[in-house]
Amino acid sequence: ALRAASAEVGRDDLQLVSTDATFCQAVPCGPVAAQVEVLRNGRSAAQALVRLWALDPDDPDPTGPAGSDLVLTVVFGRRSDSAFEFVGARAPEVPGPELCAARPEIDQDSPFARIPYHAQTEFRMTDRAIGWGHEFPPGEPRTSTWFRFRRPPLLPDGRWEPATLALPGDILGPAVHAGAGSAAGEFLVISLQIGLQFVGDLRTEWVLQHTRAHAAGSGYAAGTAELWDQDRNLVAIATQCAKVQPLKLG
């Protein structure tokens, strides 16, 4: 959806500034269509609305009525020098990805074992206070993790394709797990809304996800994630609201 908005606006002088996505319906693997409406296209900024929906895999006709499985708003802007430049956030003091253990292999009986996303990405916890397969009490709902794509989504100039930051921005689950403790059991964190503020360019192999679940209750959770490069430069800030769905196994 972000790439569709960028293509429709079609301006190399503008960069992604912010986006907000509302997930109305699950989008299965397969063909999709996107409809983009440019809301404003000014001298130094542009805004767009995107509707994305799944198509019938047996008859993937994108010319029918537009759907709203995913509704996205996007702001583009022109970067300029400013007297107001600072970073109020602070990167967590954690070891680099080379010093953090890789995620253990997932049990093949687990419903999470056969997700292609896990084969395309790598994820490392910096704090072993929470982990897979062992018990831990409820604690501070904050986690730091390293993330990378096994095939980096690099543009010709060495930057990550900005739209791909939406993937490491979707990271509320571990912080909810840390706050709830292992006794809460396994659960799914189903995104309802994700917002993303683009602060800088990402050029390093790994991105550090510093996540805090600000509140959880009544089946929902909300939180934020700061995304830092390996040199501890802030590149994006994500906000997330999700449904917390207990997972019943067996």
C-alpha positions as CSV (number, residue, x, y, z in Angstrom):
1,A,0.0,0.0,0.0
2,L,2.9,2.4,0.8
3,R,4.6,1.6,-2.5
4,A,1.3,2.1,-4.4
5,A,1.0,5.6,-2.8
6,S,4.6,6.5,-3.7
7,A,4.0,5.4,-7.3
8,E,0.8,7.3,-7.6
9,V,2.3,10.5,-6.1
10,G,5.4,9.9,-8.3
11,R,7.7,12.6,-6.9
12,D,11.3,12.0,-6.3
13,D,11.6,15.3,-4.4
14,L,9.4,14.0,-1.6
15,Q,10.0,11.4,1.1
16,L,7.8,9.4,3.4
17,V,7.1,11.4,6.5
18,S,4.3,9.4,8.2
19,T,1.7,6.8,7.6
20,D,-1.2,5.3,9.5
21,A,-2.8,1.9,8.6
22,T,-6.1,0.5,9.8
23,F,-6.5,-3.3,9.3
24,C,-10.2,-4.0,8.7
25,Q,-10.0,-7.5,7.3
26,A,-7.3,-10.2,7.1
27,V,-5.5,-10.2,3.7
28,P,-4.6,-13.8,2.7
29,C,-1.6,-14.6,0.6
30,G,-2.4,-14.1,-3.1
31,P,-3.4,-11.3,-5.5
32,V,-4.4,-7.9,-4.1
33,A,-5.4,-4.6,-5.6
34,A,-4.9,-1.1,-4.4
35,Q,-6.7,2.2,-5.2
36,V,-4.9,5.4,-4.4
37,E,-6.5,8.8,-4.1
38,V,-4.1,11.8,-3.9
39,L,-5.7,14.1,-1.4
40,R,-3.2,16.9,-1.8
41,N,-0.1,17.5,-4.0
42,G,1.5,20.7,-3.1
43,R,4.9,22.3,-3.6
44,S,6.6,20.7,-0.6
45,A,4.2,18.0,0.6
46,A,1.6,15.5,-0.6
47,Q,-1.0,13.3,1.1
48,A,-2.7,10.2,-0.2
49,L,-5.3,7.6,0.8
50,V,-4.9,4.0,-0.1
51,R,-7.5,1.2,-0.1
52,L,-6.1,-2.3,-0.5
53,W,-8.1,-5.5,-0.8
54,A,-7.7,-9.2,-1.6
55,L,-8.8,-10.5,-5.0
56,D,-10.3,-13.8,-5.9
57,P,-7.3,-16.0,-6.7
58,D,-9.3,-17.8,-9.4
59,D,-10.5,-14.6,-11.0
60,P,-8.1,-11.8,-9.9
61,D,-10.0,-8.9,-11.5
62,P,-8.9,-5.5,-10.0
63,T,-11.5,-3.5,-11.9
64,G,-14.4,-4.4,-9.7
65,P,-15.6,-2.5,-6.7
66,A,-12.9,-1.2,-4.4
67,G,-12.5,-3.0,-1.0
68,S,-11.2,-1.8,2.3
69,D,-9.4,-4.7,3.8
70,L,-6.6,-2.2,4.6
71,V,-7.0,1.6,4.7
72,L,-3.9,3.7,4.7
73,T,-3.2,7.4,4.9
74,V,0.3,8.7,3.9
75,V,2.1,12.0,4.2
76,F,5.0,12.8,2.0
77,G,7.3,15.8,2.5
78,R,10.5,17.5,1.4
79,R,13.4,17.4,3.8
80,S,15.0,20.8,4.6
81,D,17.4,22.2,7.1
82,S,15.8,23.3,10.4
83,A,16.9,25.0,13.6
84,F,14.7,22.6,15.5
85,E,16.7,19.3,15.4
86,F,17.0,17.0,18.3
87,V,16.3,13.4,19.4
88,G,14.5,13.2,22.7
89,A,14.5,9.4,22.7
90,R,17.5,7.4,23.9
91,A,18.6,4.1,22.5
92,P,18.6,1.2,25.0
93,E,22.1,0.2,26.2
94,V,22.1,-3.4,24.8
95,P,24.7,-5.6,23.1
96,G,24.9,-5.6,19.3
97,P,23.2,-8.3,17.3
98,E,26.5,-10.4,17.0
99,L,26.4,-10.9,20.8
100,C,22.8,-11.8,21.0
101,A,21.6,-15.4,20.7
102,A,19.5,-16.4,17.7
103,R,15.9,-17.5,18.3
104,P,15.7,-21.2,19.1
105,E,14.2,-23.4,16.4
106,I,10.5,-23.5,16.7
107,D,8.9,-26.9,17.5
108,Q,7.5,-28.3,14.3
109,D,4.2,-29.0,16.2
110,S,3.8,-25.3,16.9
111,P,1.4,-23.4,14.6
112,F,4.2,-20.8,14.2
113,A,6.6,-23.3,12.7
114,R,5.4,-23.0,9.1
115,I,5.2,-19.2,8.6
116,P,7.2,-18.1,5.5
117,Y,7.9,-14.7,7.3
118,H,10.1,-16.5,9.8
119,A,12.2,-18.0,6.9
120,Q,12.7,-14.5,5.4
121,T,13.7,-12.6,8.5
122,E,15.9,-13.0,11.6
123,F,15.0,-11.9,15.1
124,R,17.3,-11.8,18.2
125,M,16.3,-10.9,21.8
126,T,18.8,-8.7,23.7
127,D,17.4,-9.6,27.1
128,R,16.9,-13.2,28.1
129,A,14.6,-12.2,31.0
130,I,11.8,-13.4,28.7
131,G,12.2,-16.2,26.2
132,W,10.6,-19.1,24.4
133,G,10.0,-22.3,26.2
134,H,10.6,-21.3,29.8
135,E,8.7,-19.7,32.6
136,F,9.1,-16.1,33.8
137,P,7.1,-13.8,36.0
138,P,5.3,-10.6,34.9
139,G,7.7,-7.7,34.5
140,E,8.2,-4.4,32.9
141,P,6.4,-4.4,29.6
142,R,9.5,-3.3,27.6
143,T,11.7,-5.3,25.2
144,S,14.7,-4.7,22.9
145,T,15.2,-6.9,19.9
146,W,17.3,-7.0,16.7
147,F,15.7,-7.6,13.4
148,R,16.9,-8.0,9.8
149,F,15.8,-9.4,6.5
150,R,17.8,-12.3,5.2
151,R,17.7,-10.5,1.8
152,P,18.1,-6.8,2.7
153,P,15.5,-4.6,0.9
154,L,18.1,-2.1,-0.3
155,L,17.7,0.7,-2.8
156,P,20.5,1.4,-5.3
157,D,21.9,4.2,-2.9
158,G,22.2,1.7,0.0
159,R,19.1,2.7,1.9
160,W,16.4,0.3,3.1
161,E,13.3,0.7,1.0
162,P,11.4,3.0,3.5
163,A,8.1,1.1,3.2
164,T,9.8,-2.1,4.6
165,L,10.2,-0.4,8.0
166,A,6.5,-1.2,8.5
167,L,7.6,-4.8,9.2
168,P,10.0,-4.3,12.1
169,G,7.5,-1.6,13.3
170,D,5.0,-4.4,14.0
171,I,6.6,-5.6,17.2
172,L,4.2,-5.1,20.1
173,G,3.9,-8.8,21.0
174,P,7.2,-9.4,23.0
175,A,6.5,-6.4,25.2
176,V,3.0,-7.6,26.0
177,H,4.5,-11.0,26.7
178,A,7.1,-9.4,29.1
179,G,4.3,-7.6,31.0
180,A,2.0,-10.5,31.2
181,G,4.5,-13.2,32.1
182,S,4.6,-16.8,30.8
183,A,1.5,-17.8,32.9
184,A,-0.7,-15.8,30.6
185,G,-0.1,-18.6,28.0
186,E,0.4,-18.2,24.2
187,F,-1.5,-15.6,22.3
188,L,-1.8,-13.8,19.1
189,V,-1.3,-10.0,18.7
190,I,-3.7,-9.0,15.9
191,S,-2.9,-5.5,14.6
192,L,-5.8,-3.1,14.3
193,Q,-3.9,0.0,13.7
194,I,-0.2,0.7,13.1
195,G,1.3,4.2,12.6
196,L,4.8,5.0,11.5
197,Q,6.8,8.2,11.7
198,F,9.8,8.2,9.4
199,V,12.7,10.0,11.1
200,G,15.8,9.0,9.1
201,D,17.3,6.6,6.6
202,L,18.2,3.1,7.6
203,R,21.5,1.8,6.0
204,T,22.7,-0.9,8.4
205,E,22.0,-4.6,8.2
206,W,20.2,-4.8,11.5
207,V,17.5,-2.6,13.1
208,L,17.0,-2.4,16.9
209,Q,13.4,-2.5,18.0
210,H,12.9,-0.8,21.4
211,T,9.3,-1.6,22.3
212,R,7.0,-0.6,25.2
213,A,3.5,-1.8,25.8
214,H,1.9,1.1,27.5
215,A,-1.4,-0.6,28.4
216,A,-3.1,-4.0,28.0
217,G,-6.5,-5.0,29.2
218,S,-10.0,-6.0,28.1
219,G,-8.5,-8.0,25.2
220,Y,-6.5,-5.1,23.7
221,A,-3.0,-3.7,23.9
222,A,-1.3,-0.5,22.8
223,G,2.3,0.6,22.6
224,T,5.2,2.1,20.8
225,A,8.4,1.0,19.2
226,E,11.5,3.0,18.4
227,L,13.6,1.7,15.5
228,W,17.3,2.4,15.7
229,D,20.1,1.5,13.3
230,Q,23.2,-0.3,14.4
231,D,25.0,3.0,15.1
232,R,22.1,4.0,17.4
233,N,20.6,6.6,15.1
234,L,16.8,6.8,15.4
235,V,15.1,6.0,12.0
236,A,11.4,5.6,12.8
237,I,8.8,5.5,15.5
238,A,5.9,3.1,15.4
239,T,2.6,3.2,17.3
240,Q,0.3,0.1,17.5
241,C,-3.1,-0.9,18.8
242,A,-3.9,-4.6,18.7
243,K,-6.4,-7.3,19.8
244,V,-4.8,-9.8,22.1
245,Q,-6.3,-13.2,21.2
246,P,-5.5,-16.2,23.5
247,L,-4.2,-19.2,21.4
248,K,-5.9,-22.5,22.2
249,L,-3.7,-25.4,21.2
250,G,-4.6,-29.0,20.8
